[in-house]
Amino acid sequence: MNSSARVAVAALVDRAHVAQAIYANYSQQQVDEVVTAAGWAIMQPEHNRALAEMAVRDTGLGNVDDKVLKNYRKTLGLLRDLKNARSVGVIAEYPERGIVEIARPVGVVAAITPSTNPAATPANKIINALKGRNAIIIAPSPKGLTICEALLGYIDAELKKTGAPQGLVQCLPGPISKEATQELMRQADLVVATGSQNNVRAAYASGTPAFGVGAGNVCAIVDDSADVREAAQNIARSKTFDNATSCSSENSVVILDAVYDRTMLALNEAGGVLLNGEEKLRLQALMWTGGKLNPAVTAQSAPRIAALAGLERAGFAAAKFLMVEETGCGPEHPYSGEKLAPVLAVYRARDFDHACKMVAEIYAYQGAGHSVGIHSHNDAHIARLGLELPVCRVIVNQAHCFATGGNFDNGLPFSLSMGCGTWGRNNFSDNMNYRHYLNITRIVRKIPERIPSEQEIFGDYLRKFS
């Protein structure tokens, strides 16, 4: 390990520990004031717009208006979730169990953040960490450094108004290196990693307690009971938002045969353009080189991707997203994987059994644990996905990329980091939220003793088997 990286990171961590030791004594009211200040730093309209413009300019990913909306909605929703949440002192009491829960900080958090959401994701992690009376140091992607520095400048100015100790929120200095990021993960008290699976694996291997997220490769099923026009509109909104930078954007749609033609027509009306066989091959040659996604198409608009692929048929210039019909999955069918672009693979299923089988096969290749969408009014089919598929979320009749990370019309916590459970090689299956940034101490008192009889425990078993 580069000794200069170790020394530089140690200085940041030491500064963070000093600030956090002071902040650990803040009251809930003081903490909430700090949290609100950090939220306003990104939501202040001029700041939000500047960060969004900088993000598109410096990363080349997504589009400005959608990033403005993402920064706004994700932060406002998070602040709504946190407004009355207790994170200082006693946070829960269970007299019947003799248990009292007390929130304690974890210390210094190392936050690994991606270039796809270089403002919204750091802001989300910063606000959650501050809610738990922690300090936090961001390790942005190299392309996201300028945005992170600007965000932290806005946050620092707001925190100074509250009198919060300096050093609570910091960022690795540029140039961002793998060595410095790994050293930060080793020296911190907790790692929260969002982004590439290489970053997540490094977080788990750092020796520091870590939360990492799984790979996204969302499928959505259009059932035979769906309102196909509404389904198509939701899929189109989700697939095109910020040029599909979200891991929650649909990568494949599985449509039941009974509604296939109507759904394809509705998707076309929503802005989708279906490629023919030759066009599909030309796009594939552009999108994957050496078995890996070509960064030149990541989070680009559909017309730009079509132009790069040399697709010149009328209609591509106005396309909102591109569609390819697919039948298989796995490395030899790259469209079945995550694309991080407004390109949608379309599968035709004979019936719901076949649709479930298709989704399971796709997730066996890539995306297990994350989530599945379904457009349906059949409660039995909806429940079946939750009972059978390897997913942590079943998103029903919603635009998937908005709903999965929490929305104002569903009950999931607002988050940009979705745990994928053991299916996705993660140690949690929730939307990452402020409770993941807490230690919880439990005071345990005696309660009236209750010892079950052997008959109560073994009676039914012995009657059946002895």
Secondary structure, DSSP 8 states (H G I E B T S, - for coil): --HHHHHHHHHHHHHHHHHHHHHTT--HHHHHHHHHHHHHHHHSHHHHHHHHHHHHHHH--S-HHHHHHHHHHHHHHHHHHHTT---SEEEEEETTTTEEEEEEE--EEEEE--SSSTTHHHHHHHHHHHHTT-EEEEE--GGGHHHHHHHHHHHHHHHHHHT--TTSEEE--SS--HHHHHHHHHHSSEEEE-S-HHHHHHHHTSSS-EEE-----EEEEE-TTS-HHHHHHHHHHHHHGGGG-STTSEEEEEEEGGGHHHHHHHHHHTTEEE--HHHHHHHHHHHEETTEE-TTTTT--HHHHHHHTT--STTGGG-SEEEEE----STTSGGGS--SSSEEEEEEESSHHHHHHHHHHHHHHTTTBS-EEEE-S-HHHHHHHHHHSSBS-EEESS-HHHHTT--TTS-S---S-B--TGGGT-S--SB--GGGGEEEEEEE---------HHHHHHHHHHHH-
